[in-house]
Amino acid sequence: MPRFLQSISHMLKLVWQAYPAACIGTLLLTILQGLIPLANAWVTKVLLDSLTQLFVGGRVTKEELIWLLVAQAVLMVATAMLPNLSRYLNAELGRRLTVLIQSTVYQKINCFQGIAYFENPQVYDKIHLAQQGAEQSSSQTLQILTEFIQSLVTLLSFVGVLFWFNLFLANLVLLAAFPQLLVQLKLGQQRFGLAFELSPMERRKYYYSFLLASVQAAKEVRLFGLGQYFLQKLLNLYKLVHQAERKQQQRELRWELGLSILSSVVASIAFIIVVFAAFGRRLTLGDITLYVSAVSSVQDALSRFIFAVAGLSESVLFHSYFQDLLALPSALPISAVTQTVPKLSSGLELRHVSFRYSEQQPWILRDVNLKIPVGSCLALVGLNGAGKTTLVKLLTRLYDPSDGQILWDGIDIREFQPDEFRQRIGTIFQDFMRYDLTVRENIGLGNLAQIDDINSIEQAAQQASIHDDILRLPQGYETELSRMFAEEGEGIDLSGGQWQKVATARMLTRSADLLILDEPTAALDAQAEYETYSHFAELMSGRTSFLISHRFSTVRMADAIAVLQDGRIIEYGVHDALINNQGTYAKLYNMQAECYLQSQHTKKR
């Protein structure tokens, strides 16, 4: 219960924060709409009693009838107008609440300095549910809160009438509501549990829909004839989801049919009590109308109130994921007292660095020791799974080492603010992003401060050997690299090699002290690779660079080479020395050289 009330309080604070004036207006309109049914019933009672008096020869003034008719007309106008005003305010409040909640969610996600949460499936599931909870909170919470307040006001007003008329009847109506309340709360928990259970299936449904309709998968889906295969998987998931939903709805139907019978019995008893009171001449025609209306209105208000409570309970359960997201600590500890990142003057050092993703998982890196003097290039080679990309994640402080230190001019990089530290680094990952934006933006994102500085962007493009290709595009640097968002016929896509050059240019927009290149030429042909690394050789002068590559023709350009195997550095030195040692490096180099010679021989034939 404390958590429930805490979540309700948090939801109300968000609503108030989104638009205070609309909150006040919505509250007043909701209270008025909750009171109108009683006002209508009371005016109808007085009007009927007055007409009855008139028919039996009683004295009723013309002014009294006019005022009653005016009151009835005002109530009819209010009944017609207030819901429209309320809908408008709710819609505006909902829009602002949506922006507030979504911005809060993504600001929190953006505050995660590392990527541990994104690579942990359990935590990522919670982030996904928090996003869903945020959407549900903004779209449904307002409606539920409004219904809750309105039904509560109506309920209290008519319950007062019933208590005044017959204490037994009032208690009977209220007591009959408790089973319905308990059942709806239980069903709400079951619906939430079902949503949690079906969440993995819903994500997989989205994935299969993406495969069937996305441009990224279109070629392979058609080449291998996968459309029907993925469609069948999607339909099977729909079948499983619908079976689970149908089972839940059947369970709800059984309970609701029983509750409907109980409600009908209570209404019948109430009607009998009113009729007997009328036969005893203790009630006027207006009284009978009022009390019958009161019983009906109490039952209706109770039903709406109970559904609102159940809906609120369900929303709170989803909202709790949103609160849990906001309460998540940083996966990357930030020092309370940080140092300014100096310009790299002596070099980078990895001292006894070990890493694993959790205590339950195996070690990825063990006791890695490396020194990269300023202005030099260190190449890292090794088989897939050796830990090379993990090492890049540590160097960019997307993770912290489990043991050991990474030193920047002798200072542990954990003593720097991550954002400030990363400003000193230019990186191109093997799985670099392809943004559905203009060419200028795709390059300028590497240095947001200069995203509109076309001269800097063109300079980076020239260094990456992509400038001439860009000039040949329909709108040059303003060409949309997107088939999804561009106007019809205006968006284009680049080749894999061109995209890699754009990513390289993005890295080069930043005046970085450290360049980290993770397979930067994997999609380039031999000529483009040679040209790119010729540019890199010029650009890396005076900078420290860290290179990962499977191509030994590229690795030879480095000042030093480290061989990583099973998370450990097993060889270190320059190319010629490593070849002479006849170790792992020499073996890998000779294998690649032999494959190259065989391919050349095949071409000549």
CORWOGI-V173349 format. One line per field, one symbol per residue. phi: phi as a letter, one per 30 degrees, with the letter a starting at -180 (. if undefined). burial: I if it has 9 or more other C-alpha atoms within 8 Angstrom, else O. A space follows every 10 residues. Layout:
BEGIN
phi = ???
burial = ???
END
This chain:
BEGIN
phi = .edddddedd ddddddddae dddddddddd dddddeeddd ddddeddddd ddeddcjdcb dddddddddd dddddddddd deeddddddd dddddddedd dddddddddd dddccdddcc edddeddddd ddddddeddc eedddddddd ddddddddde dddddadddd dddddddded dddddddddd dddddddded ddddeddddd ddbcddcedd eddciceddd dddddddedd dddddddddd dddddddddd dedddddddd dddddddddd hcbddddedd dddddddddd dddddddddd dddddddddd dddddddddd dcecddcccd ddddbckcbc chdbabdadd cddcbbhdbb bbdeiccccc bldeidjddd dddddchdbc edbibccchi cddddcdedd ddddbcbbdd cddcddbdee deddddaedb dcdddddddd dddcibeddd dddechdcdd cacccddeic dbbcdedddd dddddedddc dcdbcccchd bdccdddddd dddddeeddd dibdbbbcad cddddddddb bcccbhibdc balceddddd dhcddddddd dddddddddd ddddd
burial = OOOIOOIIOO IOOIIIOIII OIIOIIIOII IOIIIIIIII IIIIIIIIII OIIIOOOOOI OOOOIOOIOO IIOOIOOOIO OIIOIIOOII OIIIOIIIOI IIOOIOOIOO OIIIIIIOOO OOIIOIIOII IIIIIIIIII IIIIIIIIII IIIIIOIIIO IIIOOOIOII OIIOOIIOOI IOIIIOIIII IIOIOOOIOO IOOOIOOIIO IIOOOOIIOI IIOOIIIOOI IOIIOOIIOO IOOIIOOIOO OIOOIOOOIO OIIOOIIOOI IOIIIOIIOO OOIIIIIIII IIIIIIIIIO IIIIIIIIII IIIIIIIIII IIIIIOOOOI IIOOIOOOOO OOOIOOIIII IIIIIIOOOO OOIIIIIIIO OIIIIIIIII IIOOOIIIOO IIIIOIIIIO IOOIIIIIIO OIIIIIIIOI IIIIIIIIIO OOOOOIIIII IIIIIIIOOI IOOOOIIIOI IIIIIIIOOI IOIOOIIOII IIIOOIOOOI IIOOOOIIII IIIIIIIIII OIIIIIIIII IOOIOOOOIO IIIOIOOOOI OOIIIIIIIO OIOIIOOIII IIIIIIIIIO IIIIIOOIIO OIIOIIIOIO OIOOOOOOOO OOOOO
END
